[in-house]
Amino acid sequence: MSADHKKDHSHSHRSNRRRLIAVLALTLAYMLAEGIGGFVTNSLALLSDAGHMLADVASLLLALLALWFAARPVTTRKTYGYYRMEILAALANGAALVVISLLISYEAFQRIKSPESVRGFEVMLIASGGLVINVVSAFVLHSASSENLNMRGAFLHVMGDALGSVGAIVAGFLIWRWGLLLADPLISIAMCLLIIYSSWRLIQESVNILLEGTPSHINIRAVVEAMHAVSGVSSVHDLHVWTISSGMDALSAHVRIEPGVSHKTALEGLQEQLRSGFNIGHLTIQIESPDEADVAGGKLYQIARRGDAESEVKS
């Protein structure tokens, strides 16, 4: 990994850590207020929102722990470091949201069968304060959520809370204005379904990374075509593209070149094509040459490139 990339990654980690700490403090403070308010008003919508905030506190702590692990240096036993901890945290956050939403939905169905009295006006006021906190938290996390799966998990938790707050406000208003007690459990179920939908996408992406699947934003056929477009390349096989962690894609391949083509020229062309076209900077490319000198001598050239680090091995 290049020095510039390490510097940028380190700066990103520090920035994300500050964001998470700020959001954690806001969430923890209002979670306590909403939890107490939910019990006082007997509102399931408000309690469900407080429950999501409790999950947020746990998820934000998990996200902070993942950032700390990811910042640890590479070792001989962990040659990629601890970058995957961020993906594990994102997976855990997504799974936690689904479980909590299912539990709240179950309780909501019980309330539909036996509606309970709810103090709608107080619910509306308390949920409005929660919405303000969630909007501020979402604003703090939004820019980082598009670059980092771990941060996206935390952002989805906050957005889930924001939806819960909106639902609680609507439910409180309907109960306060018209006495519609069913609004409380019905809106809770609707919010839970939306949260499950968003969480499921996060889980799918996390699992795809852990299974070293091709990143969703990369078309493998386009990669092959781009590599074939490099002068001197005759064929590409054993091609693999995967994600190490959010924003860190890697590629390995065997490339056969035409007779008389320089290994260095082919490798530089492939590197430039893959970096500029697909933003893949971590490359391991094994060159196969049909030249008689290479075949007779049993020479095999392999370039392992990670950022600006480059080595050439002869076997």
PyMOL commands that set and color helices and strands:
alter all, ss='L'
color gray80, all
select helices_A, chain A and resi 3-41+44-70+84-113+120-145+149-178+183-210+220-228+263-278+292-297
alter helices_A, ss='H'
color red, helices_A
select strands_A, chain A and resi 233-245+248-257+282-288+301-306+309-314
alter strands_A, ss='S'
color yellow, strands_A
deselect
rebuild
show_as cartoon
